[in-house]
């Protein structure tokens, strides 16, 4: 029995050491980490009040800080990454860079509200923290730390070997040519309608996921958002909730929309709704129901920028009321 326990302990130690210190995924997870760090670096460099957009890939694909920044009259960082990246990780990384007077816009995808805790704790950020960002990992709850230790599997090990070999061999990532790239604001650019023409057939039959009101209210994502709103209020950081972009023929159900609104309303937080509720025809999208093509991204960003500019005095009034 003692020998068996020692063997088990040795195997666990080898597993954790391999994923924490040796194996890496420089192409897939590396791309996410690069974008996260680029957004944080831009946020660090900004002096004075700023706007930060936090969301999944709907953030960079459907919103453009390059357009919103001059309309709002303050620097903007598009820090949206991917739905799979944990909101607790993003909030933890950004909190030290958010100061009184900053605005955080949250056009979060519906799935980010309803994600269960287990799913949220095993996202790509778990592997990123274990391999490259243990400072943030130690700041997480114990359960999150344990999850990070065991978030990888055999497939991850195989992909690590393949990706590392490709990178060492000078592999040229084809994604920029196929889907576009990112600018200094963190916006996705170059995802034109012509480049996305091959996705039209798939988009025409795509069925977006709409969680129920009960799933949104019970979701672990909603808990994380609620905690962040409380933190922001205590630190005089202004938050504006918003809606993700989506198909006009597949609107968010009314009860689900009410559940999303309630999260912000219950914390005296502004909620931005455009007249079209951020819904567009299917031919306005690039490759998924969350990603507008570049031309519509620009139009949507103009609408969001103008709406945030109109909303700004009301945000300031709420801020003043809290400190009277």
Secondary structure as UniProt FT lines:
FT   HELIX           2..17
FT   HELIX           18..22
FT   TURN            26..27
FT   HELIX           28..45
FT   STRAND          50..53
FT   HELIX           57..62
FT   HELIX           65..72
FT   STRAND          75..78
FT   TURN            83..84
FT   HELIX           87..95
FT   TURN            96..97
FT   TURN            100..101
FT   STRAND          103..106
FT   HELIX           110..114
FT   HELIX           117..121
FT   HELIX           124..132
FT   HELIX           134..139
FT   HELIX           142..149
FT   HELIX           154..168
FT   TURN            169..170
FT   HELIX           175..179
FT   STRAND          181..182
FT   TURN            184..185
FT   STRAND          188..189
FT   TURN            193..196
FT   HELIX           197..199
FT   HELIX           200..205
FT   HELIX           213..218
FT   HELIX           220..234
FT   TURN            235..236
FT   STRAND          238..241
FT   STRAND          246..247
FT   TURN            248..249
FT   HELIX           254..265
FT   TURN            266..268
FT   STRAND          270..271
FT   TURN            275..278
FT   STRAND          279..280
FT   HELIX           282..284
FT   TURN            289..290
FT   HELIX           294..322
//
